[in-house]
Amino acid sequence: MQQSLEGRWPFVGRESQIESFLAALGDMQYQSFIIKGGTGVGKTRLAHECFNRALTQGHKGGRSAINTPDGAPLAALAHLLPQGYSPENPLECFQWASDSISRSASTRPRRRFVLLVDQLEYLDLASITLISQLLDSGKIFLLATARFGRHLSEAASSLERAHASRTVEIREFTHEEMSSLVEAAVGGPVTPYSTAALYRHSEGNARRVRELVYGAVSSRILAHDGEIWHLGGKLESTRAIRDTFQSTLDGVGDEARDLLDTIALCGTVGAREFPAETTSRLECAGLVRARNEGARVGLSLVHPLHREMLLCGMPESRKRSLLAQQIARIRARGARRPQDRLNLALWELEVNGRADRSLLMRGMRTARKLRDFSAMQALASVAARTQNEFFPWLLWGEALHELGDFRLSEQVLVHAEELAENERQLVRAKILRTRNLMWGQGNYRKAAQVATERPGKVQSEAGLTALAESEAALYTFMGQPTAAQSLLEGKTPSSNLLARLPRVWSMAARGRATEALRLYDGLGALEAYADIAKLSYSRHAIIPTVFATGEAGRLRDAYLLGLQNWVRIHNLDLHYLDTLLSLMIARCAVLIGIPLTARRWAGQAAAMARQAESEGVLFASLHLLTESALMSGDEDAARRAMAQADALPVWGPFSSEAAIGRARFSIIDGDPVRAKAFLTEAACESRAEGNISSEVRLLTELGRLGEPSAAADRLREISSSSKDQLAAACAMYVSARASGDPKELFSSAHRLEHVGALLLAAEAAAASADAWRRRHRTREATAAGNHAARLAQMCEGAKTVHLALSPESAHLTKREREISDLIVQRLTNAEIAERMKISRRTVENHLQNIYRKLGVASRSELRNEITWS
């Protein structure tokens, strides 16, 4: 994969504006097209794309010279004038320009001479006068750009007012548009983590996006890992960004610079603490923004990169001076906000190199409450080294865990456990150590040793229950929900949300996801905890809730829930949870049957796991990557991912599902017996462990790959004892494959579609179509085949053997589509014939062709079919 972008920057996302330009150019009543926008949004690039598109359509044209504020008169139009021209003779200049245009103009009808003028605001009066004369004479069509926030002279404004003009305003790219642009630039998929970081730093500004991507690729911060492009470090400004920023800074003045530097050091400051004139000037310059923060208005930098550039090279003495002034301001207003208490601790540490014990303790607790783990790590590390007490060491270990430094977290938590003075402290340290070893390092053996120890200090029922819940969490995420459940039997669930999660996961894994959601209070609980930053541990509820929601038969809800909460987690920089949730989103996408989306999220989880040296999560991610790559037809990528996974220790609640990838490779290699052995052995292992969710997946795969009879009975047994709709839909599908009944297959397709398993639904409909064809039932086969084709269209180009059974969806002619639309509007054949000026017999003939192509037998079925489409 090429790691350089020289000469490769693409043009995407502005097609509607180009179409608007071409429409104006083709409409002879328009004389100009003006593109307006802010700095760096891509006005000039769009104008040049419009100009080039005009040339390809046979129009002629010319580009003006680059305009500058101090350009000579008519310098922008010098290419239309002879050497030695005099701007003091406007009539002669007009004649020269007119003759020059006439010589190069197209002789084809309705073809025009397009004059491209960039930065209309800089045109001198002589150039504006000449362009106006050329427009009046019909010699040119003006294509121009103008910047928001720049005052246009009266003469320049008259070009837009006095001549028929179409104006478009372009803004920054949306997140989706910017993601498409970046992927087009690097030539491949980019992790959502990377595009989110790029969007946060650029806010969709085309110029900044380009500079950031160029800089990140050249420094290999943004690199391709063999599967996907991932941002492996902090984005940095480029020389062009720094030069632009510096030119803006040069005109703000000393007082405004002090405010900017203070904001760079402090993050956000109160607007009332600084002169209104200064803040207003910085807002107008686009350097700061004001936002309501409850009772106060906060000022922050507009762009994250500005902070880096302001701090770069700032003398330490200036930093301490500005922070000391801000500390005085906060103390003067009473330091009432929680963020004030945290800031005081951080800034006192920065100014004096130390902070008193009470200030550090308040700061650490506030940082934990606000989920600011970077601040929590900074304060706790100092407090731990100076005080050698339990609480700072515990919080230091927790912060390191959340920030993804699992190895150092283990060392710190071991010491915290040694410092524990009572049962409560010891239990907290052991629970956090177990979680760090299990999820962070993927070291099940050591995690099990820590989780199963019952120290003599722990005597109370509450303490023993908490340790049992921690051990149950370990077994749950090792794919042994029955063992987890046996530990929890007879114990009153803890009131702590985190402690209840193993019960939710183990119930969902054992085929009781619907009950698990009820135990947890379902999605309603997450709605109550929408502000993750304000509730300790609620973020950990997302993982099991996404899992249980999918198993309950709401795959789309599970996928969307994962996406929505991933955005929140990403903004909090919780790298550890970011990785786990990426893994769960990837699994949801695999179950839905959208392989490109699944590859993107599995690739992200793998990249982040490598970065954090988390072998366990990497193992699980690579197996999902194998499945999604095979699903999209990329066998080479799938084999690479499988080879990497085979070199890692087996890990995770879905480890038995790794057999799915191995079985599919066996089918590809022509060894179906081996494929069946892989799946049967893994299904038996999952059943023995009580991992019903994985067993259902494995048995469904066994049914797909040619052994439905071997799997149907067990799936029916699971379905009869479970209220989970995903298992029921899979059981119905495999039973229908075993019987070969086309009606049952088509019903199972609808059931699978209802739970969100689109690819399986498409395969079931395709199998139904094939069965109907073998029974010579053409109409039913056509209906099922069309349904399969429509479902397959939602599966991002997924390629499976079973989809190949379905023919291409029948296409209606333009006349047939018009008639179908009128039938949806409930018009009779006679009304349709009158509306379309054709005979009633012709309408009836078209209608029969429509029925045949769509596999329907009545107008009501046709209305349903067209409406669904």
Disulfide bonds with the S-S distance in Angstrom:
none
